[in-house]
Amino acid sequence: MVIDIACGMEVDPDDPAATVEYEGKSYHFCSEGCKDHFEADPARFVEADFPFLQEIEGMRTTRMPYGGTPGEFHLSVADEHDLGVGDEVTLTRQLGEDEADQFAKITSDTNALHLNEEFAARTRFGGRILHGTLVAGLISAALAAFPGMTIYLDQHLEFVAPASMGDTYTARCTVVDELAKGRYRVSTRVENGDGDIVVQGTATILIDEMPTQT
């Protein structure tokens, strides 16, 4: 297996979706889209230590454009090399039945409240709701979009309200305190499409420098 230099996914070199020759070397891609992305600026990919890492609003993060995973990120950071109080990242995406079903398979959390409409309709919620930890997972995804390499140290969570199927959710992570040795305290919350908080809490993160290839 080889790595698609544009997105970081593994590709079978004997059966790639696309291949490009550049400066005497073959590059294999998982899709035509990744090939086109590479051909638009091949030097950027070839010269970078980890060319498949994403930039969000001009700042490099540890995120990969993995398999077209949906979600819209926004960064409000004064200095990408030094986080400060007030710096913020948000992630907005829709979560519905497909995501709940996939989450149940991955985690073995097959609570009928999340998976069976007939059962859930007879509960206080009146229908299926999303797993709370699925919704809270948007916080982890958002934190990883801070520039540098984010290491998640701890998280306190409060599940404030049920998360409806098919709604659009925004995870909002804001630095509220600078701690010692590259650590930061971050307020974390997830809001539904009406702006109501469904999950809230605080996290502690550590920001390391990006690794370099040797």
DRENTI-776499 format. One line per field, with one value per atom (N, C-alpha, C): residue in one letter; chain; atom name; z negated, y, x negated. Coordinates in steps of 0.1 Angstrom, whole numbers, padded with zeros to 4 digits. Each point is the difference from the previous one (the first is absolute). Layout:
residuo = [A ...] .
cadena = [A ...] .
atomo = [CA ...] .
Z = [Z ...] .
Y = [Y ...] .
X = [X ...] .
This chain:
residuo = [M M M V V V I I I D D D I I I A A A C C C G G G M M M E E E V V V D D D P P P D D D D D D P P P A A A A A A T T T V V V E E E Y Y Y E E E G G G K K K S S S Y Y Y H H H F F F C C C S S S E E E G G G C C C K K K D D D H H H F F F E E E A A A D D D P P P A A A R R R F F F V V V E E E A A A D D D F F F P P P F F F L L L Q Q Q E E E I I I E E E G G G M M M R R R T T T T T T R R R M M M P P P Y Y Y G G G G G G T T T P P P G G G E E E F F F H H H L L L S S S V V V A A A D D D E E E H H H D D D L L L G G G V V V G G G D D D E E E V V V T T T L L L T T T R R R Q Q Q L L L G G G E E E D D D E E E A A A D D D Q Q Q F F F A A A K K K I I I T T T S S S D D D T T T N N N A A A L L L H H H L L L N N N E E E E E E F F F A A A A A A R R R T T T R R R F F F G G G G G G R R R I I I L L L H H H G G G T T T L L L V V V A A A G G G L L L I I I S S S A A A A A A L L L A A A A A A F F F P P P G G G M M M T T T I I I Y Y Y L L L D D D Q Q Q H H H L L L E E E F F F V V V A A A P P P A A A S S S M M M G G G D D D T T T Y Y Y T T T A A A R R R C C C T T T V V V V V V D D D E E E L L L A A A K K K G G G R R R Y Y Y R R R V V V S S S T T T R R R V V V E E E N N N G G G D D D G G G D D D I I I V V V V V V Q Q Q G G G T T T A A A T T T I I I L L L I I I D D D E E E M M M P P P T T T Q Q Q T T T] .
cadena = [A A A A A A A A A A A A A A A A A A A A A A A A A A A A A A A A A A A A A A A A A A A A A A A A A A A A A A A A A A A A A A A A A A A A A A A A A A A A A A A A A A A A A A A A A A A A A A A A A A A A A A A A A A A A A A A A A A A A A A A A A A A A A A A A A A A A A A A A A A A A A A A A A A A A A A A A A A A A A A A A A A A A A A A A A A A A A A A A A A A A A A A A A A A A A A A A A A A A A A A A A A A A A A A A A A A A A A A A A A A A A A A A A A A A A A A A A A A A A A A A A A A A A A A A A A A A A A A A A A A A A A A A A A A A A A A A A A A A A A A A A A A A A A A A A A A A A A A A A A A A A A A A A A A A A A A A A A A A A A A A A A A A A A A A A A A A A A A A A A A A A A A A A A A A A A A A A A A A A A A A A A A A A A A A A A A A A A A A A A A A A A A A A A A A A A A A A A A A A A A A A A A A A A A A A A A A A A A A A A A A A A A A A A A A A A A A A A A A A A A A A A A A A A A A A A A A A A A A A A A A A A A A A A A A A A A A A A A A A A A A A A A A A A A A A A A A A A A A A A A A A A A A A A A A A A A A A A A A A A A A A A A A A A A A A A A A A A A A A A A A A A A A A A A A A A A A A A A A A A A A A A A A A A A A A A A A A A A A A A A A A A A A A A A A A A A A A A A A A A A A A A A A A A A A A A A A A A A A A A A A A A A A A A A A A A A A A A A A A A A A A A] .
atomo = [N CA C N CA C N CA C N CA C N CA C N CA C N CA C N CA C N CA C N CA C N CA C N CA C N CA C N CA C N CA C N CA C N CA C N CA C N CA C N CA C N CA C N CA C N CA C N CA C N CA C N CA C N CA C N CA C N CA C N CA C N CA C N CA C N CA C N CA C N CA C N CA C N CA C N CA C N CA C N CA C N CA C N CA C N CA C N CA C N CA C N CA C N CA C N CA C N CA C N CA C N CA C N CA C N CA C N CA C N CA C N CA C N CA C N CA C N CA C N CA C N CA C N CA C N CA C N CA C N CA C N CA C N CA C N CA C N CA C N CA C N CA C N CA C N CA C N CA C N CA C N CA C N CA C N CA C N CA C N CA C N CA C N CA C N CA C N CA C N CA C N CA C N CA C N CA C N CA C N CA C N CA C N CA C N CA C N CA C N CA C N CA C N CA C N CA C N CA C N CA C N CA C N CA C N CA C N CA C N CA C N CA C N CA C N CA C N CA C N CA C N CA C N CA C N CA C N CA C N CA C N CA C N CA C N CA C N CA C N CA C N CA C N CA C N CA C N CA C N CA C N CA C N CA C N CA C N CA C N CA C N CA C N CA C N CA C N CA C N CA C N CA C N CA C N CA C N CA C N CA C N CA C N CA C N CA C N CA C N CA C N CA C N CA C N CA C N CA C N CA C N CA C N CA C N CA C N CA C N CA C N CA C N CA C N CA C N CA C N CA C N CA C N CA C N CA C N CA C N CA C N CA C N CA C N CA C N CA C N CA C N CA C N CA C N CA C N CA C N CA C N CA C N CA C N CA C N CA C N CA C N CA C N CA C N CA C N CA C N CA C N CA C N CA C N CA C N CA C N CA C N CA C N CA C N CA C N CA C N CA C N CA C N CA C N CA C N CA C N CA C N CA C N CA C N CA C N CA C N CA C N CA C N CA C N CA C N CA C N CA C N CA C N CA C N CA C N CA C] .
Z = [0000 0000 0000 0006 0000 -0005 -0003 -0005 0011 0001 0008 -0006 0008 -0006 -0002 0007 -0002 -0011 -0005 -0011 -0011 0002 -0011 -0001 0009 0000 0007 -0004 0006 0014 0009 0014 0004 0007 0005 0013 0000 0012 0013 -0002 0011 0006 -0008 0004 -0005 0004 -0005 0009 -0006 0008 0010 -0002 0009 -0003 0010 -0002 0008 -0006 0007 -0001 0011 0000 -0002 -0010 -0003 -0003 0008 -0002 -0002 0009 0001 -0011 -0008 -0010 0002 -0003 0001 -0013 0001 -0012 0003 -0010 0001 -0009 0005 -0006 -0002 -0011 -0003 0009 0006 0008 0010 0010 0010 -0007 -0010 -0007 -0007 -0006 -0006 0010 0012 0011 0004 0002 0005 -0010 -0013 -0011 0001 0002 0001 0012 0011 0013 0000 -0009 -0001 -0006 -0008 -0007 -0004 0009 -0005 -0009 0002 -0008 -0014 -0003 -0015 -0006 0007 -0006 -0001 0010 0000 -0010 -0003 -0008 -0015 -0004 -0013 -0008 -0013 -0008 0000 -0003 0000 0009 0013 0010 -0001 -0006 0000 -0012 -0009 -0011 0006 -0006 0005 -0006 0008 -0005 -0002 -0011 -0002 -0002 0009 0000 -0001 0008 0000 -0011 -0009 -0011 0001 -0001 0001 -0012 0002 -0012 0003 -0010 0002 0007 0004 0007 0014 0004 0014 0007 0013 0008 0002 -0011 0001 0006 0012 0006 0002 0001 0002 -0012 -0012 -0012 -0001 -0002 0000 -0012 0000 -0011 0004 -0005 0003 -0012 0001 -0011 0002 -0011 0000 -0012 0003 -0010 -0003 -0012 -0004 -0010 0006 -0008 0004 -0011 0003 0005 -0006 0003 0001 0012 0002 -0007 -0005 -0007 -0015 -0005 -0014 -0003 -0005 -0003 -0012 0000 -0011 -0004 -0011 -0005 0011 0003 0010 0013 0003 0012 0001 0012 0001 0013 -0001 0012 -0001 0012 0000 0011 -0002 0010 0001 0012 0003 0010 -0004 0009 -0005 0010 -0003 -0005 -0010 -0005 0001 0005 0001 -0002 0006 -0003 0005 0011 0005 -0009 -0006 -0009 -0013 -0005 -0012 0002 0012 0003 0000 0007 0001 -0014 -0008 -0013 -0009 0001 -0007 0004 0013 0004 -0005 0000 -0004 -0015 -0008 -0015 -0007 0008 -0006 -0009 0000 -0007 0008 -0002 0007 -0008 -0008 -0008 0010 -0003 0009 0001 -0010 0001 0012 0004 0011 0014 -0001 0013 0004 -0009 0003 -0002 0011 -0001 -0008 0002 -0007 -0015 -0004 -0014 -0005 0007 -0005 0000 0008 0001 -0013 -0008 -0012 -0013 0003 -0011 -0002 -0010 -0002 0011 0009 0011 0013 0000 0012 0013 0000 0012 -0002 0010 -0001 -0002 -0008 -0002 0002 0003 0002 -0013 0001 -0012 -0004 -0013 -0006 0003 0000 0002 0015 0009 0014 0002 -0006 0002 -0007 -0011 -0007 0008 0009 0008 0009 0003 0008 -0007 -0013 -0008 0003 -0001 0003 0014 0010 0014 0001 -0007 0001 -0007 -0011 -0007 0008 0008 0009 0011 0002 0011 -0005 -0013 -0004 0006 0004 0006 -0010 0005 -0008 -0001 -0010 -0002 -0014 0000 -0012 -0006 -0013 -0009 -0010 0000 -0008 -0014 -0011 -0013 -0009 0000 -0008 0005 -0004 0005 -0011 -0004 -0008 0009 -0001 0009 -0008 0005 -0006 0013 -0001 0011 -0003 0006 -0004 0006 0012 0007 0010 0004 0010 0014 0007 0014 0010 0008 0009 0013 0005 0013 0011 0008 0012 -0002 -0012 -0002 0003 0001 0003 -0013 -0003 -0013 0002 -0010 0001 -0014 0001 -0011 -0001 -0012 -0001 -0012 0003 -0010 -0001 -0012 -0002 -0011 0002 -0010 -0011 -0012 -0011 -0010 0000 -0009 0006 -0002 0004 -0013 0001 -0011 0002 -0008 0001 0011 0005 0009 0012 0007 0012 -0001 -0012 -0003 0000 0004 0000 -0005 -0007 -0003 0010 0004 0012 -0004 0002 -0002 0013 -0002 0011 -0001 0012 0000 0014 0001 0013 0000 0010 0002 0011 -0001 0011 0010 0010 0011 -0005 -0011 -0006 -0009 -0002 -0009 -0014 -0003 -0014 -0003 -0012 -0004 -0003 0005 -0003 -0008 0002 -0008 -0004 -0012 -0004 -0011 -0001 -0010 0002 -0005 0001 0003 0007 0004 -0004 -0001 -0001 0012 0007 0011 -0001 0007 0001 0015 0003 0014 0002 0008 0004 0013 0004 0013 0010 0012 0010 0001 0002 0002 0014 0002 0013 0004 0013 0004 -0001 -0003 -0001 0012] .
Y = [-0012 0012 0013 0010 0013 0011 0011 0011 0010 0003 0011 0013 0007 0011 0012 0000 0011 -0001 -0013 -0001 -0009 -0007 -0008 -0014 -0004 -0013 -0010 -0013 -0010 -0004 -0003 -0003 -0013 -0009 -0012 0004 0000 0004 -0008 -0012 -0008 0003 0008 0004 0014 0010 0013 0006 0010 0007 0009 0005 0009 0000 0002 0001 0012 0006 0012 -0002 0003 0000 0014 0002 0014 -0001 0007 0000 -0014 -0009 -0014 -0009 0004 -0009 -0001 -0012 -0003 0003 0007 0002 -0006 -0008 -0007 0007 0000 0008 -0009 0003 -0008 0005 0012 0005 0010 0003 0010 0014 0002 0013 0002 -0010 0002 0002 -0007 0002 0015 0005 0014 0010 -0003 0008 0001 -0012 -0001 0008 -0002 0006 0015 0006 0014 0007 -0007 0005 -0011 -0008 -0012 0003 0012 0003 0001 0006 0001 -0013 -0010 -0014 -0007 0001 -0007 0006 0013 0006 0000 -0002 0000 -0013 0002 -0012 -0010 0006 -0008 0008 -0003 0008 -0001 -0011 -0003 0007 0007 0008 0012 0003 0011 0014 0010 0014 0005 0006 0006 0015 0008 0014 0004 -0007 0003 -0006 -0007 -0006 -0015 -0006 -0015 -0007 -0010 -0008 -0015 -0008 -0015 -0007 0007 -0006 -0005 -0011 -0005 0001 0002 0000 -0014 -0007 -0015 -0004 -0006 -0006 0010 0013 0010 0002 -0002 0001 0014 0002 0013 0008 0013 0009 0013 0011 0013 0005 0003 0005 0015 0007 0014 0002 0007 0003 0015 0004 0014 0000 0001 -0001 0011 0008 0011 -0003 -0011 -0004 -0015 -0005 -0015 -0007 0007 -0006 0001 0007 0002 0003 -0011 0002 0010 0007 0010 0000 0006 0001 0007 -0006 0005 -0007 -0007 -0007 -0011 -0002 -0009 -0008 -0012 -0008 -0005 -0001 -0005 -0011 -0010 -0010 -0001 0001 -0001 -0011 -0010 -0010 -0006 -0007 -0006 -0015 -0004 -0013 -0006 -0013 -0006 -0015 -0007 -0014 -0008 0004 -0008 0001 0012 0002 -0008 0000 -0007 -0015 -0005 -0015 -0003 0008 -0003 0000 0010 0001 -0012 -0005 -0012 -0012 -0001 -0012 0001 0012 0002 -0002 0005 0000 -0011 -0007 -0010 0006 0013 0007 -0001 -0011 -0002 0003 0010 0004 0003 -0006 0001 0015 0008 0014 0007 -0005 0007 -0007 -0012 -0008 -0005 0000 -0005 0010 0005 0011 -0004 -0012 -0004 0000 -0006 0000 0015 0007 0014 0009 -0003 0009 -0001 -0011 -0002 0005 0006 0006 0015 0006 0014 0009 -0006 0008 0000 -0010 0000 -0005 -0005 -0005 -0002 -0005 -0003 0013 -0001 0011 -0006 0009 -0003 -0004 -0009 -0003 0012 0002 0012 0001 -0011 0000 0001 -0003 0002 0016 0006 0015 0006 -0005 0006 -0003 -0010 -0003 0012 0008 0012 0009 0000 0009 -0005 -0013 -0006 0004 -0001 0003 0015 0008 0015 0003 -0006 0003 -0004 -0011 -0004 0010 0010 0009 0013 0000 0011 -0002 0011 -0002 -0006 -0008 -0008 -0014 -0008 -0013 0000 -0001 0000 -0014 0000 -0012 0002 -0008 0001 -0006 0008 -0005 -0003 0008 -0003 0007 -0005 0006 -0002 0011 -0001 0004 -0009 0002 0000 0008 0000 -0001 -0010 -0001 0007 0012 0010 -0003 -0005 -0002 -0011 -0007 -0011 0006 -0008 0004 -0007 0008 -0006 -0005 -0011 -0005 0010 0001 0008 0015 0004 0014 0004 0012 0005 0005 -0004 0002 0008 0009 0007 -0002 -0006 -0001 0013 0006 0013 -0002 0002 -0002 0013 0006 0013 0000 0004 0000 0011 -0005 0009 0002 -0008 0002 -0007 0007 -0006 -0006 -0013 -0007 -0001 -0008 -0002 -0010 0001 -0010 -0004 0011 -0002 -0005 0000 -0004 0011 -0003 0010 -0005 0008 -0004 0006 -0008 0004 -0003 0010 -0002 -0007 -0010 -0008 -0001 0001 -0002 -0003 -0007 -0003 0006 0007 0007 -0007 0000 -0005 0011 -0003 0010 0012 -0001 0012 0008 -0005 0007 -0004 -0010 -0005 -0010 0001 -0009 -0013 -0011 -0014 -0007 0005 -0006 0012 0000 0010 -0005 0007 -0004 0007 -0005 0005 -0011 0004 -0010 0006 -0009 0005 -0007 0008 -0005 0004 -0007 0003 0002 0011 0002 -0002 -0010 -0003 0005 0002 0004 -0012 0003 -0010 -0008 -0014 -0008 0003 -0003 0001 -0014 -0002 -0013 0000 -0012 -0001 -0007] .
X = [-0008 0008 -0009 0005 -0007 0010 -0005 0009 0003 0013 0004 -0005 -0009 -0007 0009 0012 0009 0010 0003 0010 -0005 -0011 -0005 0006 0009 0006 -0009 0001 -0008 0006 -0008 0004 -0007 0007 -0007 -0007 -0013 -0007 0003 0005 0004 0014 0007 0014 0004 -0008 0004 0011 0007 0010 -0006 -0013 -0007 -0014 -0009 -0014 -0006 -0010 -0006 -0015 -0007 -0014 -0005 -0009 -0005 -0014 -0009 -0014 -0006 0005 -0006 0005 0010 0006 0015 0005 0014 0007 0012 0008 0014 0005 0012 0011 0012 0011 0012 0008 0012 0012 -0002 0011 -0005 0009 -0004 -0001 0008 0000 -0013 -0006 -0013 -0011 0001 -0009 0000 0013 0001 -0005 0002 -0005 -0016 -0006 -0014 -0005 0006 -0005 0002 0008 0002 -0013 -0007 -0012 -0009 -0006 -0007 -0012 -0007 -0011 0003 0012 0004 0001 0005 0001 -0013 -0008 -0013 -0010 0001 -0010 0004 0012 0005 -0003 -0003 -0003 0012 0012 0012 0010 -0001 0008 0015 0005 0014 0007 -0008 0007 0007 0011 0008 -0004 0003 -0001 0014 0003 0014 -0003 0005 -0001 -0015 -0008 -0015 -0008 0006 -0008 0000 -0012 -0001 0005 0007 0006 -0004 0004 -0003 0011 0010 0011 -0004 0006 -0001 0013 0000 0012 0005 0003 0002 0013 -0001 0012 0012 -0003 0010 0009 -0005 0007 0006 0014 0006 -0003 0003 -0002 -0007 0005 -0006 -0007 -0013 -0008 -0002 -0001 -0004 -0010 -0011 -0010 0000 -0001 -0002 -0012 -0012 -0013 -0009 -0004 -0008 -0014 -0006 -0014 0000 -0002 0001 -0012 -0010 -0011 0001 0010 0002 0014 0008 0014 0001 0011 0003 0015 0002 0014 0009 0011 0009 -0001 -0011 -0001 0011 0005 0012 0000 0006 0002 0014 0007 0013 0001 0009 0002 0016 0005 0014 0003 0009 0004 0013 0007 0012 -0002 0008 0000 0014 0001 0013 -0001 0010 0001 -0012 -0005 -0012 -0012 -0002 -0011 0003 0012 0004 -0002 0004 -0001 -0015 -0008 -0015 -0006 0004 -0006 0003 0013 0004 -0009 -0002 -0008 -0015 -0005 -0014 -0002 0010 -0002 0008 0009 0009 0010 0002 0011 0013 0007 0012 0013 -0001 0012 0011 0012 0011 0005 -0003 0004 -0007 -0011 -0007 0002 0006 0000 0014 0010 0013 0011 0006 0010 0012 0005 0012 -0002 -0011 -0004 -0001 -0009 -0003 0012 0010 0012 0008 -0002 0008 -0008 -0012 -0007 0002 -0006 0002 -0004 -0009 -0005 0009 0009 0010 -0006 -0012 -0006 -0015 -0007 -0014 -0008 -0010 -0010 -0014 -0009 -0014 -0007 -0009 -0009 -0007 0000 -0006 -0015 -0007 -0014 -0003 0009 -0002 0000 0010 0000 -0012 -0004 -0012 -0013 0001 -0012 -0004 0010 -0003 -0010 0000 -0009 -0014 -0002 -0014 -0004 0009 -0004 -0003 0007 -0003 -0013 -0003 -0013 -0012 0001 -0011 -0002 0009 -0002 -0008 -0003 -0009 -0014 -0007 -0013 -0010 -0009 -0009 0006 -0005 0005 0007 0013 0008 0001 -0004 0001 0011 0010 0012 -0003 -0001 -0004 0012 0010 0012 0012 0012 0013 0010 0007 0012 0012 0010 0012 0013 0009 0014 0009 0009 0009 0013 0002 0010 0013 0001 0012 -0001 0011 -0001 -0004 -0007 -0005 0009 0008 0009 -0007 0006 -0005 0001 -0010 0000 -0002 -0003 -0003 -0014 -0003 -0013 -0006 -0012 -0007 -0013 -0003 -0012 -0007 -0012 -0009 -0009 0000 -0007 -0010 -0013 -0011 -0007 0000 -0007 -0010 -0012 -0010 0003 0001 0004 -0011 -0011 -0011 -0012 -0012 -0013 -0006 -0003 -0006 -0015 -0007 -0014 -0003 -0012 -0006 0009 0004 0008 0014 0005 0014 0010 0012 0010 0013 0008 0014 0009 0009 0009 0015 0008 0014 0005 0009 0004 0016 0006 0015 0004 0011 0006 0014 0003 0013 0008 0013 0008 0003 0008 0003 0007 0007 0006 -0009 -0012 -0009 0001 0008 0001 -0011 -0005 -0011 0005 -0006 0004 -0011 -0013 -0011 -0009 -0005 -0009 -0010 -0011 -0010 -0013 -0011 -0013 -0010 -0010 -0011 -0014 -0009 -0014 -0008 -0007 -0007 -0015 -0008 -0015 -0003 -0006 -0004 -0015 -0003 -0014 -0003 -0013 -0004 0003 0002 0002 -0013 0001 -0011 -0006 -0013 -0006 -0006 -0001 -0005 -0015 -0006 -0014 -0006] .
